Amino acid sequence: MVVSKYSANGNDFVIFHTFYKSDRSALAREICHRQNGIGADGLIVLVPHERYDFEWQFYNSDGSEAAMCGNGSRAAAHYAYANGLAGAEMHFLTGAGVIGASVEADMVLSELTPPFMVQEHIEYNGKIWSLVNTGVPHLVHFTQNIAEFDIAEARELRYKYNANVNIAFVDGENLRVRTYERGVENETLACGTGMAACFYAANEKGLVKDSIEVYPASGETLYLGVNDRTITFKGGVKKVFVAEVVIGG
């Protein structure tokens, strides 16, 4: 089986395409393992679709399926274009709905599924959180100290609300974001839907404008904005390598 390893702003994925859907939870656990596999935050499998350019199956590194992944959507779009599965402008089906994406060299823009506020005000350990859905649920807390991210607290919140957990700092007109991702069960270098959730919450509160830069833990720059439909999410994507693997099936 030939696969590609991709990195999207520090979020890394193993991607391949095939003709059929199947339960690949065990394969995801094997292939994403940092010591015994290729190592990745997630596995993305592209399969044909009658109406759209393709459909995806997305698995976290623990084998659980996720409806949506922002950085994964950009990596998948780049892979699809590079492998002739779609043109530079495409639409594909995720568990959260249809995603639009466009590829220009190594920059990819995705239109995420429309966000919505699930619960605006949650108090936990003396902090105020908001619960936002950007395809998957995200807790968001605005902090003055982005350097301090309590992973133990994030893990508690993750299981209490079955959500990813983010802290965000308003840095002038832009945002700095750190994310604890469920399914990875730790902080990751970047999370697209997490950055989108922080942007959406900040924009709703009037803390940022409709088009900003967002800086995840990887230190790279993402460009988030709003159009008349949803949140747009743009950033660089890197194909790391292509390899033949013998694990799984």
N, C-alpha and C positions, 0 to 999 in steps of 0.2 A: 504494500500500500504506500503510495507516494503522498506526502503531506508537505505543507508549507508552514513555516514558523513566522509569525508576524508580531510586530510590536507597534502599538498605538499609544504613544505618550507614556510608555512605561507599563501599560497593560499588555500582557503578551498572550498570544493565542496560537493554537495549532488548528489549521484549516485544511479540509479536503472536500471534494465533491464526489457524489455518487448518484446512482439512479433510483435509489429506494430509501425510504425511511425505516428506521429500526431503533430499538432501544440500545443506545450506545453509552449507557451510564458507566458500565464496567470499563469500557475502552477509555472513557474520559479520565477515570481515576488512574488507569495505567499510564496513559500517554502524557498526562499533566504532572505526573510525579516528578519532583525536582531531582531525585537521585536515581530512580530506576526507569524513568521514562525520558521524554524530551524536556519536560518542565514547562508549565504554562498556567495562567490564571483560568483558562477555559479552552474548551474544544468546540469548534464550529463546523458543522457539516451542512453543505449546500446540496439541495435536491431539486429536481425540476418541479415547476408549477404550471398549471394550465393557463392561468390568467396573468401572473406576474413573471418577472425575469427568473426568479427562483424562490424557494422557501428555505428557511434555515432551521436547523436544530442546534440549540445552544446549551452547552453543559458547563457548569462550574467545575473547578478542579476536584471537588468531592463527589462528582457524579450527579449532582442534583441539576435539574433543568431550570433555566431562567427564561422568563418571557422576553426580556429585552436586555441589551447591553450597548451603551452608546459607543464606546471605543470599539467594541466588537463589530458594530454595524459598519463602522468606517473601514476596519480591516477586511471584513467580508466583501464590502463593495470593491475595494482595491483588488482583492483576489479574484472576484468574479470578472472584473474588467480585464485584468491581466491574463486570465485563462479563457477569454472569449465566451464567457457565460452571459455577459450583458454588455451593453454599450456604456459610454461614459455617463449617460443619464439613465438611471434605473429605478425600479420599484421592486421590493421583495417583501415576503410575508414573514413576520416574526410571531411569537406567541402573544405579543402585545398589540399586533395589528400590522398594517402596511407601512413600510419605511421607504422614503425617497432618499436617493443619494446621487451625488455627482462626483466624478473623479477628474482631477487635473494634475497630471504628473504624480507627485507623492502627497498632494494635498487632497483630502476628501471631506466633503460636506454632507452631513446627514440631516434629514428632517426627522426629528423624533416624533413619537406618538404624542398627541396633545396632553399636556400636564394638567393635573388638578390637585387642589388642596384637600387632603383627607381630614386633617385635624390641625387647626392653626395654632392651638395653644396646649402644650403638654408640659407639666412641671415634673421634673425628676432630679433628685439630688440637688435641689436649689437652682437648677438651670431650666431655661425655657426652650422647648423644642417645638418644631412644626413637623407634621407628617405629610409628605408630598409624594404623589405618584407620577413618575415620568416614564411609565412603562413597567417599572417595578417600584416598590415602596422605599422611601428614603426619609429618615429622620434628619432634621437640619437644626443646628444650633449655631448662633452667631457669637463669636468670641473676640476678645481683644488680644488673646495670646495664642496664636496658631501653633506655636512651638509645643504647647502642652496638650496632648491628646491622650486621654485616659482610656487605654485599650480595654481594661477590665470593665469599666463602666459601659463602653461601647458594646462589649460582648453581652452584658446584662440587657441592655436596651434592644440589641439585635434579637434576642430570644423572647423578650417581653412583648415586642411589637412585630416580630417576624419581618424586620426591615433592615436595610443597610443603614449605616450611621455616619453622619458627616458633621464636621465642624468647619465653619467658614469665617474668614476675616475680610472685612471691607477695606481694601487697600487703595485709598484714593477713589478712583472711578471703577476699579476692577476688584476681583475676588481672588483670595487664596483659599484652597480647599484641601482637606484631608478626609479620607474615607475608609471606614471599616466595611468590608464587603462580606455579606453572607454567602456561603458556598465556598469561599476562600477561607473564611473565618480568621481574618487578620486584616491589617491595613494593607492596601495596595498602593502602588505608585500613582495610579490615576483611575478614575471611574467616571465614564461619560455621563451616565444617567444621574450620578451623584452630583457632578458639577452642574448639570442641568437643573437638578432639584434646588441646589443652593442659589443658582441664578434666578430661577423662578420665584423662590421665596423672597429674595432680596429685591427683585423687581416689583413684586406685589407690595412690598413695604415701602417702596420709593427710595431704596438705598442705592440702587444702581440704575443706569439708563437701559435702553432697549438693545444696545449693542456694546459688548464689553470683552475684555480679555480675562481668562481664568487660568490660574496657575496651580496645578496639582502638586503632589509631593515630588513628582519627577523633576519639577522645575521648568518643564516645557510650557509653551503657550498654546492655549486653545481659544477659539473665537466663538462666543455664543451670542445669539441674537434672537429676535422674535420676528415672525412675519404674520400674515393675516390668518395663518392656520395653526402654527405651533412654534416650537423652539428649533432653531438651527444650530448646528454644532459642527465646527470646522477645525481641522488640525492635520498635522503630518502623520503619515503612516509609513512604516518601514518593513519591507520583506527581509527577514533575517537570513533564512536559508530554505532550501528544498531538500527533502531527504526521503529515503525509502525506509519504512519501519517494519519490524517483524512482530511487534507485540500486538495483541488484540486481534481484531478481524472484523 
